[in-house]
Amino acid sequence: MLDLSPEFGLISIGIAALAILGFLFALATRVREETTIHDLRVRVYDMRIHYLRKLIETYKNDPGESDVEIVMDDESDNSTSVVVEPEQRQAA
């Protein structure tokens, strides 16, 4: 039978412990990154809602005093919108 020295057993246990620690570190890093991405998505969602509420409130207060008019282009196949500046509106 093969007789192994005690040092070999300790080295094997040390390598196994390092492998387990490496796996746990990689798992913790993955969880941290996913949490960061989720927090950023929530923050972007909140900022979009805040911006839309502010935009709605702005247009509720001053619906007629807009500098830019958005006109839908019905002639093209893909519905693109054209921004008409106030100077162009007066000339047209």
PyMOL Python script that loads the backbone (N, CA, C, O; Angstrom):
from pymol import cmd

cmd.read_pdbstr("""\
ATOM      1  N   MET A   1       0.835  -1.169   0.000  1.00  0.00           N
ATOM      2  CA  MET A   1       0.000   0.000   0.000  1.00  0.00           C
ATOM      3  C   MET A   1       0.883   1.236   0.000  1.00  0.00           C
ATOM      4  O   MET A   1       1.992   1.231   0.534  1.00  0.00           O
ATOM      5  N   LEU A   2       0.372   2.280  -0.603  1.00  0.00           N
ATOM      6  CA  LEU A   2       1.125   3.522  -0.735  1.00  0.00           C
ATOM      7  C   LEU A   2       1.043   4.303   0.566  1.00  0.00           C
ATOM      8  O   LEU A   2      -0.047   4.615   1.044  1.00  0.00           O
ATOM      9  N   ASP A   3       2.189   4.616   1.131  1.00  0.00           N
ATOM     10  CA  ASP A   3       2.239   5.362   2.397  1.00  0.00           C
ATOM     11  C   ASP A   3       2.590   6.824   2.091  1.00  0.00           C
ATOM     12  O   ASP A   3       3.688   7.125   1.623  1.00  0.00           O
ATOM     13  N   LEU A   4       1.637   7.726   2.365  1.00  0.00           N
ATOM     14  CA  LEU A   4       1.850   9.147   2.092  1.00  0.00           C
ATOM     15  C   LEU A   4       2.317   9.847   3.359  1.00  0.00           C
ATOM     16  O   LEU A   4       1.921   9.489   4.468  1.00  0.00           O
ATOM     17  N   SER A   5       3.150  10.831   3.176  1.00  0.00           N
ATOM     18  CA  SER A   5       3.663  11.566   4.324  1.00  0.00           C
ATOM     19  C   SER A   5       2.591  12.551   4.828  1.00  0.00           C
ATOM     20  O   SER A   5       1.709  12.936   4.060  1.00  0.00           O
ATOM     21  N   PRO A   6       2.651  12.954   6.072  1.00  0.00           N
ATOM     22  CA  PRO A   6       1.670  13.892   6.627  1.00  0.00           C
ATOM     23  C   PRO A   6       1.738  15.269   5.945  1.00  0.00           C
ATOM     24  O   PRO A   6       0.740  15.989   5.892  1.00  0.00           O
ATOM     25  N   GLU A   7       2.913  15.626   5.427  1.00  0.00           N
ATOM     26  CA  GLU A   7       3.030  16.910   4.737  1.00  0.00           C
ATOM     27  C   GLU A   7       2.168  16.936   3.473  1.00  0.00           C
ATOM     28  O   GLU A   7       1.578  17.965   3.144  1.00  0.00           O
ATOM     29  N   PHE A   8       2.095  15.824   2.779  1.00  0.00           N
ATOM     30  CA  PHE A   8       1.278  15.733   1.582  1.00  0.00           C
ATOM     31  C   PHE A   8      -0.195  15.951   1.921  1.00  0.00           C
ATOM     32  O   PHE A   8      -0.905  16.620   1.170  1.00  0.00           O
ATOM     33  N   GLY A   9      -0.656  15.408   3.018  1.00  0.00           N
ATOM     34  CA  GLY A   9      -2.046  15.597   3.457  1.00  0.00           C
ATOM     35  C   GLY A   9      -2.325  17.052   3.802  1.00  0.00           C
ATOM     36  O   GLY A   9      -3.379  17.585   3.457  1.00  0.00           O
ATOM     37  N   LEU A  10      -1.389  17.688   4.477  1.00  0.00           N
ATOM     38  CA  LEU A  10      -1.572  19.096   4.829  1.00  0.00           C
ATOM     39  C   LEU A  10      -1.586  19.986   3.582  1.00  0.00           C
ATOM     40  O   LEU A  10      -2.369  20.932   3.494  1.00  0.00           O
ATOM     41  N   ILE A  11      -0.722  19.677   2.634  1.00  0.00           N
ATOM     42  CA  ILE A  11      -0.689  20.451   1.385  1.00  0.00           C
ATOM     43  C   ILE A  11      -1.997  20.258   0.612  1.00  0.00           C
ATOM     44  O   ILE A  11      -2.539  21.215   0.059  1.00  0.00           O
ATOM     45  N   SER A  12      -2.497  19.034   0.574  1.00  0.00           N
ATOM     46  CA  SER A  12      -3.760  18.767  -0.122  1.00  0.00           C
ATOM     47  C   SER A  12      -4.919  19.511   0.538  1.00  0.00           C
ATOM     48  O   SER A  12      -5.759  20.092  -0.148  1.00  0.00           O
ATOM     49  N   ILE A  13      -4.961  19.492   1.863  1.00  0.00           N
ATOM     50  CA  ILE A  13      -6.012  20.209   2.591  1.00  0.00           C
ATOM     51  C   ILE A  13      -5.894  21.719   2.343  1.00  0.00           C
ATOM     52  O   ILE A  13      -6.906  22.402   2.189  1.00  0.00           O
ATOM     53  N   GLY A  14      -4.671  22.235   2.306  1.00  0.00           N
ATOM     54  CA  GLY A  14      -4.461  23.664   2.047  1.00  0.00           C
ATOM     55  C   GLY A  14      -4.923  24.059   0.651  1.00  0.00           C
ATOM     56  O   GLY A  14      -5.558  25.099   0.475  1.00  0.00           O
ATOM     57  N   ILE A  15      -4.606  23.232  -0.340  1.00  0.00           N
ATOM     58  CA  ILE A  15      -5.038  23.520  -1.719  1.00  0.00           C
ATOM     59  C   ILE A  15      -6.559  23.468  -1.821  1.00  0.00           C
ATOM     60  O   ILE A  15      -7.164  24.310  -2.485  1.00  0.00           O
ATOM     61  N   ALA A  16      -7.181  22.491  -1.170  1.00  0.00           N
ATOM     62  CA  ALA A  16      -8.639  22.396  -1.196  1.00  0.00           C
ATOM     63  C   ALA A  16      -9.274  23.609  -0.513  1.00  0.00           C
ATOM     64  O   ALA A  16     -10.281  24.132  -0.989  1.00  0.00           O
ATOM     65  N   ALA A  17      -8.690  24.057   0.600  1.00  0.00           N
ATOM     66  CA  ALA A  17      -9.219  25.225   1.306  1.00  0.00           C
ATOM     67  C   ALA A  17      -9.094  26.476   0.438  1.00  0.00           C
ATOM     68  O   ALA A  17     -10.015  27.293   0.401  1.00  0.00           O
ATOM     69  N   LEU A  18      -7.979  26.635  -0.252  1.00  0.00           N
ATOM     70  CA  LEU A  18      -7.803  27.786  -1.139  1.00  0.00           C
ATOM     71  C   LEU A  18      -8.790  27.749  -2.306  1.00  0.00           C
ATOM     72  O   LEU A  18      -9.308  28.784  -2.726  1.00  0.00           O
ATOM     73  N   ALA A  19      -9.042  26.558  -2.818  1.00  0.00           N
ATOM     74  CA  ALA A  19     -10.011  26.434  -3.907  1.00  0.00           C
ATOM     75  C   ALA A  19     -11.413  26.816  -3.435  1.00  0.00           C
ATOM     76  O   ALA A  19     -12.141  27.503  -4.152  1.00  0.00           O
ATOM     77  N   ILE A  20     -11.791  26.381  -2.253  1.00  0.00           N
ATOM     78  CA  ILE A  20     -13.109  26.728  -1.699  1.00  0.00           C
ATOM     79  C   ILE A  20     -13.194  28.235  -1.449  1.00  0.00           C
ATOM     80  O   ILE A  20     -14.214  28.855  -1.751  1.00  0.00           O
ATOM     81  N   LEU A  21     -12.140  28.822  -0.905  1.00  0.00           N
ATOM     82  CA  LEU A  21     -12.138  30.266  -0.678  1.00  0.00           C
ATOM     83  C   LEU A  21     -12.218  31.039  -1.998  1.00  0.00           C
ATOM     84  O   LEU A  21     -12.902  32.060  -2.074  1.00  0.00           O
ATOM     85  N   GLY A  22     -11.534  30.569  -3.021  1.00  0.00           N
ATOM     86  CA  GLY A  22     -11.607  31.210  -4.333  1.00  0.00           C
ATOM     87  C   GLY A  22     -13.008  31.154  -4.910  1.00  0.00           C
ATOM     88  O   GLY A  22     -13.493  32.131  -5.480  1.00  0.00           O
ATOM     89  N   PHE A  23     -13.655  30.013  -4.761  1.00  0.00           N
ATOM     90  CA  PHE A  23     -15.033  29.869  -5.234  1.00  0.00           C
ATOM     91  C   PHE A  23     -15.966  30.811  -4.486  1.00  0.00           C
ATOM     92  O   PHE A  23     -16.802  31.475  -5.099  1.00  0.00           O
ATOM     93  N   LEU A  24     -15.829  30.873  -3.167  1.00  0.00           N
ATOM     94  CA  LEU A  24     -16.685  31.759  -2.374  1.00  0.00           C
ATOM     95  C   LEU A  24     -16.427  33.225  -2.709  1.00  0.00           C
ATOM     96  O   LEU A  24     -17.362  34.026  -2.718  1.00  0.00           O
ATOM     97  N   PHE A  25     -15.169  33.591  -2.986  1.00  0.00           N
ATOM     98  CA  PHE A  25     -14.844  34.962  -3.376  1.00  0.00           C
ATOM     99  C   PHE A  25     -15.484  35.305  -4.718  1.00  0.00           C
ATOM    100  O   PHE A  25     -16.045  36.388  -4.885  1.00  0.00           O
ATOM    101  N   ALA A  26     -15.400  34.389  -5.664  1.00  0.00           N
ATOM    102  CA  ALA A  26     -16.013  34.624  -6.974  1.00  0.00           C
ATOM    103  C   ALA A  26     -17.525  34.754  -6.845  1.00  0.00           C
ATOM    104  O   ALA A  26     -18.129  35.602  -7.501  1.00  0.00           O
ATOM    105  N   LEU A  27     -18.136  33.934  -6.018  1.00  0.00           N
ATOM    106  CA  LEU A  27     -19.581  34.008  -5.797  1.00  0.00           C
ATOM    107  C   LEU A  27     -19.973  35.335  -5.152  1.00  0.00           C
ATOM    108  O   LEU A  27     -20.956  35.954  -5.560  1.00  0.00           O
ATOM    109  N   ALA A  28     -19.212  35.776  -4.148  1.00  0.00           N
ATOM    110  CA  ALA A  28     -19.501  37.044  -3.482  1.00  0.00           C
ATOM    111  C   ALA A  28     -19.339  38.212  -4.444  1.00  0.00           C
ATOM    112  O   ALA A  28     -20.119  39.163  -4.399  1.00  0.00           O
ATOM    113  N   THR A  29     -18.329  38.151  -5.316  1.00  0.00           N
ATOM    114  CA  THR A  29     -18.124  39.209  -6.303  1.00  0.00           C
ATOM    115  C   THR A  29     -19.293  39.261  -7.271  1.00  0.00           C
ATOM    116  O   THR A  29     -19.761  40.345  -7.618  1.00  0.00           O
ATOM    117  N   ARG A  30     -19.759  38.128  -7.700  1.00  0.00           N
ATOM    118  CA  ARG A  30     -20.899  38.066  -8.625  1.00  0.00           C
ATOM    119  C   ARG A  30     -22.155  38.651  -7.986  1.00  0.00           C
ATOM    120  O   ARG A  30     -22.883  39.409  -8.627  1.00  0.00           O
ATOM    121  N   VAL A  31     -22.410  38.307  -6.742  1.00  0.00           N
ATOM    122  CA  VAL A  31     -23.580  38.827  -6.037  1.00  0.00           C
ATOM    123  C   VAL A  31     -23.462  40.338  -5.866  1.00  0.00           C
ATOM    124  O   VAL A  31     -24.446  41.058  -6.033  1.00  0.00           O
ATOM    125  N   ARG A  32     -22.261  40.824  -5.531  1.00  0.00           N
ATOM    126  CA  ARG A  32     -22.058  42.256  -5.363  1.00  0.00           C
ATOM    127  C   ARG A  32     -22.311  43.003  -6.676  1.00  0.00           C
ATOM    128  O   ARG A  32     -22.965  44.046  -6.674  1.00  0.00           O
ATOM    129  N   GLU A  33     -21.804  42.484  -7.790  1.00  0.00           N
ATOM    130  CA  GLU A  33     -21.991  43.131  -9.081  1.00  0.00           C
ATOM    131  C   GLU A  33     -23.465  43.122  -9.498  1.00  0.00           C
ATOM    132  O   GLU A  33     -23.957  44.121 -10.022  1.00  0.00           O
ATOM    133  N   GLU A  34     -24.164  42.030  -9.279  1.00  0.00           N
ATOM    134  CA  GLU A  34     -25.585  41.961  -9.607  1.00  0.00           C
ATOM    135  C   GLU A  34     -26.382  42.948  -8.753  1.00  0.00           C
ATOM    136  O   GLU A  34     -27.318  43.578  -9.245  1.00  0.00           O
ATOM    137  N   THR A  35     -26.016  43.084  -7.483  1.00  0.00           N
ATOM    138  CA  THR A  35     -26.683  44.044  -6.607  1.00  0.00           C
ATOM    139  C   THR A  35     -26.437  45.466  -7.086  1.00  0.00           C
ATOM    140  O   THR A  35     -27.348  46.294  -7.065  1.00  0.00           O
ATOM    141  N   THR A  36     -25.213  45.758  -7.518  1.00  0.00           N
ATOM    142  CA  THR A  36     -24.889  47.088  -8.028  1.00  0.00           C
ATOM    143  C   THR A  36     -25.689  47.390  -9.290  1.00  0.00           C
ATOM    144  O   THR A  36     -26.223  48.489  -9.438  1.00  0.00           O
ATOM    145  N   ILE A  37     -25.774  46.433 -10.191  1.00  0.00           N
ATOM    146  CA  ILE A  37     -26.543  46.622 -11.422  1.00  0.00           C
ATOM    147  C   ILE A  37     -28.014  46.841 -11.099  1.00  0.00           C
ATOM    148  O   ILE A  37     -28.652  47.708 -11.695  1.00  0.00           O
ATOM    149  N   HIS A  38     -28.555  46.077 -10.175  1.00  0.00           N
ATOM    150  CA  HIS A  38     -29.948  46.238  -9.786  1.00  0.00           C
ATOM    151  C   HIS A  38     -30.187  47.624  -9.183  1.00  0.00           C
ATOM    152  O   HIS A  38     -31.173  48.283  -9.512  1.00  0.00           O
ATOM    153  N   ASP A  39     -29.289  48.063  -8.306  1.00  0.00           N
ATOM    154  CA  ASP A  39     -29.437  49.385  -7.695  1.00  0.00           C
ATOM    155  C   ASP A  39     -29.385  50.486  -8.742  1.00  0.00           C
ATOM    156  O   ASP A  39     -30.128  51.464  -8.647  1.00  0.00           O
ATOM    157  N   LEU A  40     -28.517  50.342  -9.743  1.00  0.00           N
ATOM    158  CA  LEU A  40     -28.443  51.328 -10.804  1.00  0.00           C
ATOM    159  C   LEU A  40     -29.714  51.343 -11.645  1.00  0.00           C
ATOM    160  O   LEU A  40     -30.181  52.412 -12.039  1.00  0.00           O
ATOM    161  N   ARG A  41     -30.275  50.180 -11.922  1.00  0.00           N
ATOM    162  CA  ARG A  41     -31.530  50.125 -12.673  1.00  0.00           C
ATOM    163  C   ARG A  41     -32.663  50.798 -11.915  1.00  0.00           C
ATOM    164  O   ARG A  41     -33.471  51.512 -12.509  1.00  0.00           O
ATOM    165  N   VAL A  42     -32.727  50.575 -10.606  1.00  0.00           N
ATOM    166  CA  VAL A  42     -33.749  51.215  -9.780  1.00  0.00           C
ATOM    167  C   VAL A  42     -33.544  52.722  -9.780  1.00  0.00           C
ATOM    168  O   VAL A  42     -34.509  53.483  -9.856  1.00  0.00           O
ATOM    169  N   ARG A  43     -32.306  53.151  -9.696  1.00  0.00           N
ATOM    170  CA  ARG A  43     -32.007  54.590  -9.696  1.00  0.00           C
ATOM    171  C   ARG A  43     -32.398  55.237 -11.029  1.00  0.00           C
ATOM    172  O   ARG A  43     -32.969  56.327 -11.046  1.00  0.00           O
ATOM    173  N   VAL A  44     -32.092  54.567 -12.144  1.00  0.00           N
ATOM    174  CA  VAL A  44     -32.471  55.089 -13.459  1.00  0.00           C
ATOM    175  C   VAL A  44     -33.987  55.157 -13.580  1.00  0.00           C
ATOM    176  O   VAL A  44     -34.517  56.137 -14.103  1.00  0.00           O
ATOM    177  N   TYR A  45     -34.684  54.146 -13.113  1.00  0.00           N
ATOM    178  CA  TYR A  45     -36.146  54.138 -13.159  1.00  0.00           C
ATOM    179  C   TYR A  45     -36.713  55.317 -12.368  1.00  0.00           C
ATOM    180  O   TYR A  45     -37.612  56.013 -12.838  1.00  0.00           O
ATOM    181  N   ASP A  46     -36.181  55.534 -11.166  1.00  0.00           N
ATOM    182  CA  ASP A  46     -36.645  56.651 -10.343  1.00  0.00           C
ATOM    183  C   ASP A  46     -36.359  57.990 -11.007  1.00  0.00           C
ATOM    184  O   ASP A  46     -37.184  58.902 -10.942  1.00  0.00           O
ATOM    185  N   MET A  47     -35.195  58.119 -11.649  1.00  0.00           N
ATOM    186  CA  MET A  47     -34.862  59.370 -12.331  1.00  0.00           C
ATOM    187  C   MET A  47     -35.786  59.606 -13.522  1.00  0.00           C
ATOM    188  O   MET A  47     -36.186  60.743 -13.774  1.00  0.00           O
ATOM    189  N   ARG A  48     -36.128  58.553 -14.254  1.00  0.00           N
ATOM    190  CA  ARG A  48     -37.057  58.696 -15.381  1.00  0.00           C
ATOM    191  C   ARG A  48     -38.430  59.138 -14.901  1.00  0.00           C
ATOM    192  O   ARG A  48     -39.042  60.025 -15.494  1.00  0.00           O
ATOM    193  N   ILE A  49     -38.912  58.528 -13.837  1.00  0.00           N
ATOM    194  CA  ILE A  49     -40.214  58.903 -13.282  1.00  0.00           C
ATOM    195  C   ILE A  49     -40.174  60.352 -12.817  1.00  0.00           C
ATOM    196  O   ILE A  49     -41.108  61.109 -13.081  1.00  0.00           O
ATOM    197  N   HIS A  50     -39.114  60.748 -12.133  1.00  0.00           N
ATOM    198  CA  HIS A  50     -38.975  62.125 -11.664  1.00  0.00           C
ATOM    199  C   HIS A  50     -38.966  63.098 -12.837  1.00  0.00           C
ATOM    200  O   HIS A  50     -39.630  64.134 -12.793  1.00  0.00           O
ATOM    201  N   TYR A  51     -38.222  62.771 -13.875  1.00  0.00           N
ATOM    202  CA  TYR A  51     -38.150  63.634 -15.061  1.00  0.00           C
ATOM    203  C   TYR A  51     -39.516  63.743 -15.737  1.00  0.00           C
ATOM    204  O   TYR A  51     -39.934  64.838 -16.114  1.00  0.00           O
ATOM    205  N   LEU A  52     -40.209  62.625 -15.890  1.00  0.00           N
ATOM    206  CA  LEU A  52     -41.526  62.655 -16.532  1.00  0.00           C
ATOM    207  C   LEU A  52     -42.528  63.455 -15.707  1.00  0.00           C
ATOM    208  O   LEU A  52     -43.329  64.202 -16.269  1.00  0.00           O
ATOM    209  N   ARG A  53     -42.498  63.314 -14.402  1.00  0.00           N
ATOM    210  CA  ARG A  53     -43.404  64.095 -13.554  1.00  0.00           C
ATOM    211  C   ARG A  53     -43.098  65.593 -13.675  1.00  0.00           C
ATOM    212  O   ARG A  53     -44.005  66.423 -13.731  1.00  0.00           O
ATOM    213  N   LYS A  54     -41.818  65.913 -13.713  1.00  0.00           N
ATOM    214  CA  LYS A  54     -41.423  67.316 -13.863  1.00  0.00           C
ATOM    215  C   LYS A  54     -41.863  67.851 -15.225  1.00  0.00           C
ATOM    216  O   LYS A  54     -42.330  68.985 -15.327  1.00  0.00           O
ATOM    217  N   LEU A  55     -41.716  67.043 -16.259  1.00  0.00           N
ATOM    218  CA  LEU A  55     -42.135  67.436 -17.599  1.00  0.00           C
ATOM    219  C   LEU A  55     -43.643  67.634 -17.671  1.00  0.00           C
ATOM    220  O   LEU A  55     -44.121  68.607 -18.254  1.00  0.00           O
ATOM    221  N   ILE A  56     -44.384  66.716 -17.080  1.00  0.00           N
ATOM    222  CA  ILE A  56     -45.840  66.834 -17.057  1.00  0.00           C
ATOM    223  C   ILE A  56     -46.252  68.087 -16.290  1.00  0.00           C
ATOM    224  O   ILE A  56     -47.139  68.817 -16.731  1.00  0.00           O
ATOM    225  N   GLU A  57     -45.632  68.336 -15.173  1.00  0.00           N
ATOM    226  CA  GLU A  57     -45.956  69.516 -14.385  1.00  0.00           C
ATOM    227  C   GLU A  57     -45.624  70.795 -15.148  1.00  0.00           C
ATOM    228  O   GLU A  57     -46.357  71.780 -15.053  1.00  0.00           O
ATOM    229  N   THR A  58     -44.545  70.790 -15.890  1.00  0.00           N
ATOM    230  CA  THR A  58     -44.167  71.960 -16.685  1.00  0.00           C
ATOM    231  C   THR A  58     -45.208  72.238 -17.750  1.00  0.00           C
ATOM    232  O   THR A  58     -45.603  73.389 -17.933  1.00  0.00           O
ATOM    233  N   TYR A  59     -45.659  71.218 -18.453  1.00  0.00           N
ATOM    234  CA  TYR A  59     -46.629  71.416 -19.515  1.00  0.00           C
ATOM    235  C   TYR A  59     -48.041  71.637 -18.997  1.00  0.00           C
ATOM    236  O   TYR A  59     -48.876  72.177 -19.723  1.00  0.00           O
ATOM    237  N   LYS A  60     -48.334  71.235 -17.764  1.00  0.00           N
ATOM    238  CA  LYS A  60     -49.632  71.560 -17.171  1.00  0.00           C
ATOM    239  C   LYS A  60     -49.699  73.055 -16.878  1.00  0.00           C
ATOM    240  O   LYS A  60     -50.738  73.685 -17.075  1.00  0.00           O
ATOM    241  N   ASN A  61     -48.596  73.616 -16.410  1.00  0.00           N
ATOM    242  CA  ASN A  61     -48.570  75.025 -16.050  1.00  0.00           C
ATOM    243  C   ASN A  61     -48.491  75.930 -17.274  1.00  0.00           C
ATOM    244  O   ASN A  61     -49.194  76.939 -17.318  1.00  0.00           O
ATOM    245  N   ASP A  62     -47.662  75.611 -18.273  1.00  0.00           N
ATOM    246  CA  ASP A  62     -47.463  76.434 -19.460  1.00  0.00           C
ATOM    247  C   ASP A  62     -47.638  75.616 -20.726  1.00  0.00           C
ATOM    248  O   ASP A  62     -46.649  75.358 -21.412  1.00  0.00           O
ATOM    249  N   PRO A  63     -48.854  75.193 -21.070  1.00  0.00           N
ATOM    250  CA  PRO A  63     -48.985  74.355 -22.260  1.00  0.00           C
ATOM    251  C   PRO A  63     -48.776  75.117 -23.564  1.00  0.00           C
ATOM    252  O   PRO A  63     -48.433  74.499 -24.572  1.00  0.00           O
ATOM    253  N   GLY A  64     -48.971  76.441 -23.584  1.00  0.00           N
ATOM    254  CA  GLY A  64     -48.894  77.174 -24.835  1.00  0.00           C
ATOM    255  C   GLY A  64     -47.559  77.834 -25.097  1.00  0.00           C
ATOM    256  O   GLY A  64     -47.346  78.330 -26.204  1.00  0.00           O
ATOM    257  N   GLU A  65     -46.667  77.867 -24.159  1.00  0.00           N
ATOM    258  CA  GLU A  65     -45.419  78.593 -24.321  1.00  0.00           C
ATOM    259  C   GLU A  65     -44.252  77.659 -24.603  1.00  0.00           C
ATOM    260  O   GLU A  65     -43.249  77.692 -23.890  1.00  0.00           O
ATOM    261  N   SER A  66     -44.364  76.854 -25.599  1.00  0.00           N
ATOM    262  CA  SER A  66     -43.301  75.931 -25.976  1.00  0.00           C
ATOM    263  C   SER A  66     -42.491  76.529 -27.117  1.00  0.00           C
ATOM    264  O   SER A  66     -43.064  77.118 -28.034  1.00  0.00           O
ATOM    265  N   ASP A  67     -41.176  76.390 -27.076  1.00  0.00           N
ATOM    266  CA  ASP A  67     -40.307  76.898 -28.133  1.00  0.00           C
ATOM    267  C   ASP A  67     -40.189  75.927 -29.295  1.00  0.00           C
ATOM    268  O   ASP A  67     -39.797  76.323 -30.392  1.00  0.00           O
ATOM    269  N   VAL A  68     -40.519  74.676 -29.074  1.00  0.00           N
ATOM    270  CA  VAL A  68     -40.346  73.648 -30.086  1.00  0.00           C
ATOM    271  C   VAL A  68     -41.672  72.940 -30.301  1.00  0.00           C
ATOM    272  O   VAL A  68     -42.377  72.619 -29.344  1.00  0.00           O
ATOM    273  N   GLU A  69     -42.004  72.699 -31.556  1.00  0.00           N
ATOM    274  CA  GLU A  69     -43.215  71.963 -31.884  1.00  0.00           C
ATOM    275  C   GLU A  69     -42.810  70.669 -32.575  1.00  0.00           C
ATOM    276  O   GLU A  69     -41.984  70.695 -33.488  1.00  0.00           O
ATOM    277  N   ILE A  70     -43.366  69.550 -32.165  1.00  0.00           N
ATOM    278  CA  ILE A  70     -43.058  68.261 -32.766  1.00  0.00           C
ATOM    279  C   ILE A  70     -44.184  67.908 -33.721  1.00  0.00           C
ATOM    280  O   ILE A  70     -45.349  67.840 -33.330  1.00  0.00           O
ATOM    281  N   VAL A  71     -43.824  67.684 -34.977  1.00  0.00           N
ATOM    282  CA  VAL A  71     -44.799  67.390 -36.022  1.00  0.00           C
ATOM    283  C   VAL A  71     -44.519  65.991 -36.535  1.00  0.00           C
ATOM    284  O   VAL A  71     -43.370  65.650 -36.814  1.00  0.00           O
ATOM    285  N   MET A  72     -45.567  65.170 -36.664  1.00  0.00           N
ATOM    286  CA  MET A  72     -45.395  63.817 -37.177  1.00  0.00           C
ATOM    287  C   MET A  72     -45.341  63.864 -38.695  1.00  0.00           C
ATOM    288  O   MET A  72     -46.148  64.550 -39.323  1.00  0.00           O
ATOM    289  N   ASP A  73     -44.411  63.153 -39.282  1.00  0.00           N
ATOM    290  CA  ASP A  73     -44.231  63.107 -40.726  1.00  0.00           C
ATOM    291  C   ASP A  73     -45.026  61.920 -41.254  1.00  0.00           C
ATOM    292  O   ASP A  73     -44.577  60.779 -41.150  1.00  0.00           O
ATOM    293  N   ASP A  74     -46.202  62.180 -41.820  1.00  0.00           N
ATOM    294  CA  ASP A  74     -47.088  61.116 -42.294  1.00  0.00           C
ATOM    295  C   ASP A  74     -46.716  60.606 -43.672  1.00  0.00           C
ATOM    296  O   ASP A  74     -47.203  59.552 -44.080  1.00  0.00           O
ATOM    297  N   GLU A  75     -45.870  61.315 -44.405  1.00  0.00           N
ATOM    298  CA  GLU A  75     -45.535  60.917 -45.763  1.00  0.00           C
ATOM    299  C   GLU A  75     -44.569  59.742 -45.825  1.00  0.00           C
ATOM    300  O   GLU A  75     -44.586  58.992 -46.801  1.00  0.00           O
ATOM    301  N   SER A  76     -43.752  59.566 -44.839  1.00  0.00           N
ATOM    302  CA  SER A  76     -42.761  58.487 -44.886  1.00  0.00           C
ATOM    303  C   SER A  76     -43.353  57.193 -44.320  1.00  0.00           C
ATOM    304  O   SER A  76     -44.347  57.204 -43.594  1.00  0.00           O
ATOM    305  N   ASP A  77     -42.707  56.079 -44.678  1.00  0.00           N
ATOM    306  CA  ASP A  77     -43.175  54.775 -44.211  1.00  0.00           C
ATOM    307  C   ASP A  77     -42.910  54.591 -42.726  1.00  0.00           C
ATOM    308  O   ASP A  77     -43.761  54.074 -42.002  1.00  0.00           O
ATOM    309  N   ASN A  78     -41.727  55.012 -42.263  1.00  0.00           N
ATOM    310  CA  ASN A  78     -41.426  54.903 -40.845  1.00  0.00           C
ATOM    311  C   ASN A  78     -41.824  56.218 -40.193  1.00  0.00           C
ATOM    312  O   ASN A  78     -41.413  57.285 -40.648  1.00  0.00           O
ATOM    313  N   SER A  79     -42.600  56.153 -39.160  1.00  0.00           N
ATOM    314  CA  SER A  79     -43.130  57.341 -38.509  1.00  0.00           C
ATOM    315  C   SER A  79     -42.017  58.068 -37.780  1.00  0.00           C
ATOM    316  O   SER A  79     -41.699  57.759 -36.632  1.00  0.00           O
ATOM    317  N   THR A  80     -41.436  59.028 -38.458  1.00  0.00           N
ATOM    318  CA  THR A  80     -40.406  59.838 -37.833  1.00  0.00           C
ATOM    319  C   THR A  80     -41.013  61.167 -37.449  1.00  0.00           C
ATOM    320  O   THR A  80     -41.973  61.623 -38.071  1.00  0.00           O
ATOM    321  N   SER A  81     -40.468  61.778 -36.446  1.00  0.00           N
ATOM    322  CA  SER A  81     -40.964  63.077 -36.038  1.00  0.00           C
ATOM    323  C   SER A  81     -39.956  64.139 -36.440  1.00  0.00           C
ATOM    324  O   SER A  81     -38.745  63.919 -36.412  1.00  0.00           O
ATOM    325  N   VAL A  82     -40.482  65.287 -36.811  1.00  0.00           N
ATOM    326  CA  VAL A  82     -39.664  66.403 -37.249  1.00  0.00           C
ATOM    327  C   VAL A  82     -39.830  67.512 -36.235  1.00  0.00           C
ATOM    328  O   VAL A  82     -40.950  67.842 -35.845  1.00  0.00           O
ATOM    329  N   VAL A  83     -38.721  68.090 -35.806  1.00  0.00           N
ATOM    330  CA  VAL A  83     -38.767  69.190 -34.858  1.00  0.00           C
ATOM    331  C   VAL A  83     -38.750  70.485 -35.653  1.00  0.00           C
ATOM    332  O   VAL A  83     -37.850  70.719 -36.460  1.00  0.00           O
ATOM    333  N   VAL A  84     -39.752  71.322 -35.418  1.00  0.00           N
ATOM    334  CA  VAL A  84     -39.867  72.588 -36.129  1.00  0.00           C
ATOM    335  C   VAL A  84     -39.561  73.702 -35.148  1.00  0.00           C
ATOM    336  O   VAL A  84     -40.254  73.859 -34.142  1.00  0.00           O
ATOM    337  N   GLU A  85     -38.535  74.469 -35.435  1.00  0.00           N
ATOM    338  CA  GLU A  85     -38.155  75.587 -34.584  1.00  0.00           C
ATOM    339  C   GLU A  85     -39.134  76.739 -34.809  1.00  0.00           C
ATOM    340  O   GLU A  85     -39.780  76.780 -35.856  1.00  0.00           O
ATOM    341  N   PRO A  86     -39.267  77.673 -33.870  1.00  0.00           N
ATOM    342  CA  PRO A  86     -40.221  78.765 -34.016  1.00  0.00           C
ATOM    343  C   PRO A  86     -39.996  79.603 -35.272  1.00  0.00           C
ATOM    344  O   PRO A  86     -40.967  80.055 -35.881  1.00  0.00           O
ATOM    345  N   GLU A  87     -38.742  79.825 -35.679  1.00  0.00           N
ATOM    346  CA  GLU A  87     -38.466  80.612 -36.871  1.00  0.00           C
ATOM    347  C   GLU A  87     -39.010  79.922 -38.116  1.00  0.00           C
ATOM    348  O   GLU A  87     -39.502  80.592 -39.024  1.00  0.00           O
ATOM    349  N   GLN A  88     -38.931  78.605 -38.173  1.00  0.00           N
ATOM    350  CA  GLN A  88     -39.416  77.842 -39.309  1.00  0.00           C
ATOM    351  C   GLN A  88     -40.939  77.852 -39.354  1.00  0.00           C
ATOM    352  O   GLN A  88     -41.519  77.814 -40.440  1.00  0.00           O
ATOM    353  N   ARG A  89     -41.596  77.903 -38.203  1.00  0.00           N
ATOM    354  CA  ARG A  89     -43.059  77.924 -38.165  1.00  0.00           C
ATOM    355  C   ARG A  89     -43.587  79.222 -38.786  1.00  0.00           C
ATOM    356  O   ARG A  89     -44.575  79.212 -39.519  1.00  0.00           O
ATOM    357  N   GLN A  90     -42.927  80.318 -38.488  1.00  0.00           N
ATOM    358  CA  GLN A  90     -43.386  81.599 -39.007  1.00  0.00           C
ATOM    359  C   GLN A  90     -43.186  81.688 -40.526  1.00  0.00           C
ATOM    360  O   GLN A  90     -43.994  82.297 -41.227  1.00  0.00           O
ATOM    361  N   ALA A  91     -42.100  81.075 -41.029  1.00  0.00           N
ATOM    362  CA  ALA A  91     -41.825  81.110 -42.459  1.00  0.00           C
ATOM    363  C   ALA A  91     -42.758  80.200 -43.232  1.00  0.00           C
ATOM    364  O   ALA A  91     -43.028  80.453 -44.406  1.00  0.00           O
ATOM    365  N   ALA A  92     -43.257  79.148 -42.602  1.00  0.00           N
ATOM    366  CA  ALA A  92     -44.088  78.168 -43.294  1.00  0.00           C
ATOM    367  C   ALA A  92     -45.497  78.575 -43.463  1.00  0.00           C
ATOM    368  O   ALA A  92     -46.292  77.827 -44.033  1.00  0.00           O
TER     369      ALA A  92
END
""", "prot")
cmd.dss("prot")
cmd.show_as("cartoon", "prot")
cmd.util.cbc("prot")
cmd.orient("prot")
